[in-house]
C-alpha cells in the first residue's frame, strides 16, 4: 500500500503538523508513505518532497500570486476571516511520479492556491481528504463565522466589500460543486463540529464521510515534573502559569489573541505569569504586557511538551477552530485547558468541569472564572489526571493512524 499526502506547507500550521505526524507513523508501521508539498521549511523532514522549484515555476508563481491579490484579495473586508481563492492553476500534481505510483492520494490543507477544484477532480486515484477547516465546503473562506450560506449556495458574502447576490464566492462554490459532483472521494473529519458542517454542506452532504479524531503522540506529550520544566524555561516560582500558543497568535484574529490580552490585563501580575509560544513578528511581541514571557516558535515537540508541563493551565480562546493540536497536546501533558463553548471541535476533548473548562462564547470574564475553577479544583491533580486519561483513551496518534489504515484498506478493497 502506497500513500501520498498532499498539503501546501510541510511545517506551517496545525494541518501540516497533523499530516506529517500521520505520514511518519505510517512509515513506522511499514507502510510506504510520502508527503508532497508546495513549500518546505528550514528543518529536514523524512520523505517530504517539494513539488517544484525551477526558475520558470518561481516566475509563474510570482505572477499568479500578484494577480490573485489584484483580482480577489482587494475585495476582502479589513477583518475578514482567512480566504484562499485557488482560482488560477498554479501547479499540477496529477502526473507527479509520487502521485502516479500511489494507491491512495490524501489531501489536507490545500489553500494558498495549491490546487484548483478542477485539478483536484483530475486526480485519478482513490482520494481521501482530511478537512482541517471549511474551505472545501464554501465559496473559498476557510472559516465561515456565523454564516451558513454554504449549506445552500454562497454569495452576498459577509466577508467581502460587495453585497452582490452573485459575487465571486457564489461562482467559487458552483465551480467546486460542478468539479466534484461525480468525484469519488472520502472525507475524513477530525471533529464532530467539522463532521456536522460537512453533512450540512451542499457540496459534500452526499459524500462518504468518516470521523477520525486528531491524535497526538502521548509518549512524547506526557506529564513531567513542573519544577524541572520551569527551571529549564527559566520561569520564576510561586505564580500560577497560564500558557497560550498558536501559529501567529496575535495576527490570526480567530485564534483569540485579543481575549488573551484582555485577561492578562485583568488578572493581577503579582499572582500570574503568562507564557506565549508561536511564530510572531517582533512588532507584536514588543507591544505585549511585561508579565508575558514569550517562548518564541517551539519547533521541537520535546520543547512544546516542556512548555505545557511548565504551565498550570492552557488557554485556547479561538472563536472558530476544528480541533486544535495544542489542546490535545496540553491535555496529554496533564495540563487542563480552557476554551470557548461553541467555538468548534474542542467540545470533543474538553469535558466541562471534568477535565477542563468551557467558557461562554467570547466571554473574557468566564475565561477568568475557568482559571479560578481549575486553580481550585486541580489542587490534588485530579483534573490533570482526567485530561491525560481522555487523550490516552480517545485521541492518541496510534489510534488515529490505525483507524486510517482500516479506512485505506476498505477503500482499496472497494476499488478492486
C-alpha positions in Angstrom: 0.0 0.0 0.0 1.5 3.3 -1.1 0.1 6.6 0.3 1.0 10.1 -0.8 -0.1 13.1 1.4 -0.6 16.4 -0.4 -0.6 19.7 1.5 0.5 23.2 0.9 3.1 23.5 3.7 5.4 21.0 5.3 5.6 22.5 8.7 3.4 25.7 9.0 0.2 25.4 11.0 -1.7 22.6 12.6 -2.8 20.9 9.4 0.7 20.3 8.1 1.8 19.1 11.5 -1.1 16.6 11.6 -0.2 15.5 8.1 3.4 14.9 8.9 2.6 13.0 12.1 0.3 10.7 10.2 2.9 10.3 7.5 5.7 9.3 9.8 3.5 7.0 11.9 2.6 5.1 8.7 6.3 4.8 7.9 6.9 3.5 11.4 4.2 0.8 10.7 6.0 -0.3 7.5 3.6 1.4 5.0 5.0 3.3 2.0 4.2 6.9 2.6 5.4 10.2 1.1 4.5 13.9 1.5 4.2 16.2 -1.4 4.2 19.9 -0.5 4.3 23.3 -2.2 6.6 24.9 0.4 9.1 23.4 2.8 10.6 24.8 6.0 14.2 25.0 7.1 14.2 21.7 9.0 14.9 18.5 7.1 11.9 16.2 7.2 11.6 12.5 6.4 10.4 11.7 2.8 8.9 15.2 2.2 9.1 16.3 -1.5 8.8 19.8 -2.8 6.6 19.8 -5.9 8.6 22.2 -8.0 11.4 24.7 -7.5 12.7 25.6 -11.0 13.0 29.2 -12.3 10.0 29.0 -14.6 7.8 27.9 -11.8 9.0 30.6 -9.5 8.3 33.3 -12.1 4.9 31.9 -12.7 4.2 31.7 -9.0 5.2 35.3 -8.5 2.9 36.4 -11.3 -0.1 34.3 -10.1 0.2 35.5 -6.5 0.1 39.1 -7.6 -2.7 38.5 -10.0 -4.6 36.8 -7.1 -4.2 39.9 -5.0 -5.4 42.2 -7.8 -8.4 40.1 -8.7 -9.6 38.9 -5.3 -7.7 40.0 -2.2 -8.6 43.6 -2.5 -12.3 42.8 -2.2 -12.0 41.3 1.3 -13.1 43.3 4.3 -10.3 44.5 6.6 -11.0 41.9 9.3 -12.1 39.1 7.0 -11.5 35.5 8.1 -8.9 33.6 6.0 -9.6 33.1 2.3 -7.8 31.0 -0.4 -9.1 31.6 -3.9 -7.4 28.8 -5.7 -8.7 30.2 -9.0 -5.6 30.0 -11.2 -3.9 26.7 -11.9 -0.7 27.4 -10.0 0.8 23.9 -10.2 -0.2 20.4 -11.3 0.3 17.1 -9.4 -1.7 14.6 -11.4 1.4 13.4 -13.3 3.9 13.7 -10.5 5.8 10.4 -10.0 4.7 10.1 -6.4 1.0 10.5 -7.3 1.2 8.2 -10.3 2.6 5.3 -8.3 0.4 5.9 -5.2 -2.5 3.6 -4.3 -4.3 6.4 -2.4 -3.9 10.2 -2.5 -4.6 12.0 0.8 -5.3 15.7 0.7 -5.0 18.0 3.7 -4.8 21.8 3.7 -4.5 22.9 0.0 -5.1 26.6 0.4 -2.8 29.4 -0.7 -3.6 28.4 -4.3 -2.1 24.9 -4.2 -4.8 23.2 -6.3 -7.9 24.4 -8.2 -11.1 22.5 -7.8 -10.7 21.1 -11.3 -7.2 20.0 -10.6 -8.4 18.1 -7.6 -11.1 16.4 -9.7 -8.5 15.3 -12.2 -6.6 13.2 -9.7 -7.2 9.7 -11.0 -6.5 7.8 -7.8 -8.8 7.0 -4.8 -8.9 10.2 -2.9 -9.1 10.8 0.9 -9.5 14.4 2.0 -8.9 15.3 5.7 -10.7 18.6 6.3 -8.7 20.9 8.6 -11.2 23.8 8.1 -14.3 24.7 5.9 -12.5 25.8 2.7 -13.7 22.8 0.6 -17.3 23.4 1.7 -17.5 27.1 1.0 -17.0 29.8 -1.6 -13.3 29.8 -0.6 -13.4 31.1 3.1 -11.5 28.8 5.4 -13.8 29.7 8.3 -17.3 31.0 7.9 -18.1 32.6 11.3 -21.8 32.8 11.8 -22.5 32.4 8.0 -24.1 29.2 6.9 -24.8 30.1 3.3 -22.5 27.3 2.1 -25.3 24.9 3.1 -27.2 26.0 0.0 -25.2 28.4 -2.1 -22.7 31.1 -1.3 -23.0 34.7 -2.5 -23.6 38.1 -0.8 -20.6 37.1 1.4 -20.4 39.0 4.7 -16.6 39.0 4.4 -16.5 40.9 1.1 -16.8 44.6 0.5 -19.5 43.9 -2.2 -23.1 43.0 -1.4 -23.9 41.3 -4.7 -26.0 38.2 -4.5 -23.8 36.5 -7.1 -20.3 37.6 -6.0 -17.2 35.5 -6.7 -18.0 33.3 -3.7 -21.2 32.2 -5.4 -19.3 31.2 -8.5 -16.4 29.7 -6.5 -18.8 27.3 -4.7 -20.5 26.5 -8.0 -17.1 25.6 -9.6 -16.4 23.2 -6.7 -19.9 21.6 -7.0 -19.5 21.1 -10.7 -16.0 19.8 -10.4 -16.7 17.3 -7.6 -20.3 16.3 -8.0 -19.3 13.0 -9.6 -15.9 12.7 -7.9 -15.5 9.5 -5.8 -13.8 10.7 -2.6 -13.9 10.0 1.1 -14.0 12.9 3.6 -12.2 12.5 6.9 -13.3 14.9 9.6 -11.2 15.3 12.8 -14.1 16.6 14.9 -17.8 16.3 15.4 -18.0 20.1 14.6 -16.5 19.5 11.2 -18.5 16.4 10.6 -21.7 18.3 11.2 -20.7 21.1 8.8 -19.8 18.6 6.1 -23.1 16.8 6.4 -25.0 20.1 6.1 -23.0 21.4 3.1 -24.4 21.5 -0.4 -21.2 20.0 -1.9 -20.4 17.1 0.4 -23.7 16.1 2.1 -24.0 13.0 -0.1 -20.3 12.1 0.0 -18.8 9.3 2.2 -17.8 10.9 5.5 -15.8 9.3 8.3 -14.9 10.9 11.6 -11.4 10.0 12.8 -10.3 12.3 15.6 -6.9 14.0 15.5 -4.3 12.1 17.5 -1.2 13.2 19.4 1.8 11.1 20.4 1.2 10.5 24.2 4.7 9.1 24.5 6.1 12.5 23.6 3.4 14.6 25.3 3.2 13.2 28.8 3.2 14.7 32.4 6.6 15.5 33.8 7.9 17.4 36.8 6.7 21.0 36.6 9.5 22.4 38.7 12.1 20.9 36.3 10.2 22.2 33.3 10.1 25.7 34.8 13.8 25.7 35.6 14.6 24.7 32.0 12.5 27.6 30.7 13.8 30.0 33.4 10.4 30.6 34.8 10.0 32.1 38.3 8.4 30.1 41.0 5.4 30.9 43.2 2.9 32.1 40.5 0.1 30.5 38.5 1.4 29.9 35.0 -1.1 30.4 32.1 0.0 29.3 28.7 -1.3 30.4 25.2 0.1 29.3 21.9 -0.8 29.2 18.2 0.7 29.9 14.8 0.8 33.8 14.7 -1.3 34.0 17.9 -1.8 37.8 17.7 -2.1 38.3 14.0 -4.5 35.5 13.4 -7.7 37.0 14.8 -9.8 33.8 15.1 -7.1 32.3 17.4 -8.3 34.7 20.1 -5.2 36.6 21.0 -7.2 39.7 21.9 -9.1 37.7 24.5 -5.9 36.5 26.0 -4.6 40.1 26.2 -7.8 41.2 27.9 -7.5 38.6 30.7 -3.8 39.3 31.1 -4.7 43.0 31.7 -7.3 41.9 34.3 -5.6 39.3 36.3 -3.0 40.5 38.9 0.6 40.2 37.7 1.7 39.5 41.3 -0.1 36.1 41.2 0.1 35.2 37.5 2.7 34.7 34.8 1.7 34.3 31.2 3.6 32.3 28.6 3.1 32.5 24.8 4.6 30.4 22.1 4.2 30.5 18.3 5.7 32.4 15.4 5.1 36.1 15.5 6.8 39.3 14.2 8.8 41.5 16.5 6.4 44.4 16.5 3.6 42.4 18.0 5.9 40.9 20.7 7.2 44.4 21.6 3.6 45.6 22.3 2.8 42.8 24.8 2.4 43.5 28.5 5.6 43.0 30.6 4.4 39.9 32.5 4.0 37.9 29.3 7.0 35.7 28.7 7.5 34.9 25.0 8.9 31.5 24.3 9.0 32.0 20.5 8.4 29.3 17.9 8.9 25.9 19.5 9.7 23.6 16.6 10.7 20.6 18.6 7.9 18.6 20.1 10.0 18.0 23.2 10.3 21.8 23.8 6.5 22.1 23.3 6.0 19.3 25.9 8.2 21.2 28.4 6.1 24.4 27.9 2.8 22.5 28.5 4.3 20.9 31.6 5.6 24.2 32.9 2.1 25.6 32.8 -0.8 25.1 35.2 -3.4 26.0 32.6 -3.5 26.2 28.8 -6.0 28.6 27.3 -7.3 28.2 23.8 -9.6 31.3 23.2 -10.2 30.6 19.4 -13.5 31.8 18.2 -13.7 29.1 15.5 -11.4 26.2 15.1 -11.6 22.5 14.2 -9.8 20.7 17.0 -6.5 22.4 17.8 -3.4 20.2 18.2 -2.4 22.5 21.1 -5.4 21.5 23.2 -4.8 17.8 22.7 -1.0 18.2 23.4 -1.6 20.1 26.6 -4.2 17.6 27.9 -1.8 14.8 27.1 0.8 16.5 29.3 -1.8 16.7 32.1 -2.3 20.5 31.8 -6.0 21.3 31.8 -7.4 23.6 29.1 -9.9 26.4 28.8 -11.8 27.2 25.6 -14.9 28.8 24.4 -18.1 26.7 24.2 -19.5 26.8 20.7 -16.1 27.6 19.1 -15.7 24.3 17.2 -14.3 20.8 17.9 -12.8 21.4 21.4 -16.0 20.1 22.9 -15.0 16.6 21.8 -11.9 16.7 24.1 -12.8 19.1 26.9 -15.5 17.9 29.3 -16.7 20.9 31.2 -15.7 20.9 34.8 -14.4 17.3 34.4 -11.1 17.7 32.7 -11.1 21.4 31.8 -13.4 24.3 31.4 -15.7 25.5 28.6 -16.3 29.3 28.9 -19.3 31.2 27.5 -18.6 32.2 23.9 -16.3 35.3 23.7 -16.8 36.0 27.4 -13.5 37.1 29.0 -15.0 37.1 32.5 -15.9 33.4 32.1 -12.4 32.6 30.9 -11.2 34.1 34.2 -13.8 32.0 36.0 -12.4 29.0 34.3 -8.9 29.8 35.5 -10.1 30.3 39.1 -12.1 27.0 38.9 -9.1 25.0 37.7 -6.8 26.5 40.3 -9.1 25.3 43.0 -10.4 22.0 41.6 -7.0 20.8 40.5 -5.2 21.2 43.8 -4.9 17.4 44.1 -4.2 16.9 40.4 -7.4 15.1 39.6 -8.3 17.4 36.7 -4.9 16.9 35.2 -5.3 13.1 35.5 -8.6 13.2 33.8 -7.3 15.4 31.0 -4.4 12.9 30.3 -6.9 9.9 30.6 -9.2 11.5 28.0 -6.3 11.7 25.5 -5.0 8.2 26.1 -8.4 6.8 25.7 -9.7 8.7 22.6 -7.0 10.9 20.9 -3.7 9.1 20.5 -1.8 9.2 17.3 -1.7 5.4 17.3 -5.5 5.1 17.4 -5.8 7.7 14.6 -3.4 6.0 12.3 -4.8 2.6 12.9 -8.3 3.9 12.0 -6.9 5.5 8.9 -5.2 2.2 7.8 -8.5 0.4 8.2 -10.1 3.1 6.0 -7.4 2.9 3.4 -7.7 -0.9 3.2 -11.5 -0.6 2.9 -11.2 1.9 0.0 -8.7 -0.2 -1.9 -10.9 -3.3 -1.4 -13.9 -1.4 -2.8 -11.8 -0.2 -5.8 -10.7 -3.7 -6.9 
